[in-house]
């Protein structure tokens, strides 16, 4: 995964969101979280935001404000 220009991270993020929304892929929050986490760990801001939302709402994981808060800073 290259973060030099953000292009590959955008593909990882988009794949994650496709799983999170069921858009073109089966709805699978746990699989979507894996992709969002990969992109968020590299600092891809949209992934950090949507991962925080998933943590707050318990999508594919137990709800956790403690996990969400650092992503929203």
JOTAMO-V849933 format. One record per run of one state. SS is the DSSP state (H for helix, E for strand, - for the rest). FROM is the first residue (numbers start at 1). TO is the last residue. If there is no record, write none. Layout:
ss,from,to
SS,FROM,TO
SS,FROM,TO
This chain:
ss,from,to
-,1,6
H,7,21
-,22,28
H,29,41
-,42,44
H,45,57
-,58,64
H,65,71
-,72,73
